[in-house]
């Protein structure tokens, strides 16, 4: 993402968050059939980032501030993707949308060390890293890292009972 600017940075960043969110949901789901069920394909129930965010929140996998951040990123991505003009993270409409999200994300213990690492990067061919893009990269990095870390720690959900044609069936706890 350091080589991307404007529209490219936003689209790549949100796509990466979308993938990490999908991994989080898959971590708690039963294994998909061998040939797949297409649940996460674009035209299926969990094909949009909005649906994934809503389900992750309803399952208690993300807190409300993370839900707000993910929803703001979805709206930002849509604004950048559908804008005929050149879009910038420094535009007042976009920076206002992200200001509260950045304030929440700055409480993460990785924000300051990652900010130091980014500040030490040599300028790219596009010039030095501007603060709006720096903050966006930090937000994306933290969201992806913690969504993926959470996914790695979650076992698939095992309901205590399931419905079958013979009735309600008690399941053996997984060992």
C-alpha positions, 0 to 999 in steps of 0.5 A: 500500500505504500506505493498506492495513492488516493483511490488505489490505496483505499481500494486495496486497503479495504479489499485486504480488510474484507479478506481478513473479515472473511477469514474471521467468519470462516474461523467460527463456521463449520468447514465448507463442503469440498467443492465449496458453497459459494457463501462468500461469492459477490452475489451470495449472502456474505458476498458484501463487506456490509453483510460480513460486518453485520454478521461479525458484530451479531456473533460478538466477534467484533466490538462496536468501535470496530464495526463503526470503523469497518462500516466507515471504510465500506462507505469510503471505498464506495465513495472512492470507487464511484467518484468520477473525480480524483479522490483524496483522503485529505478531502474534508468529507473523507477526513471527517469520516475517518477522524473518529475512527483514527482516534479509536485506533490510536488507542491500539498499542501498535499504532505508535510503533507502526507510525515510527516505522512508517516515518522511517520509510524513504520517500517513494516515487510519489514523494513523502507519505502524507499524514492522511495516507499514513493514518489510513495505512496504520488503520488498515494494518491494525484492523487486518492484523487483529482480525487475522489474529482473532481468527487464528484463536477461534475454534469453529462453533459447536452448537450444543444441539442441532435440529434433525429430522428425528428431532433435536439432537444433543451434540457431544462437546468437542474435545 
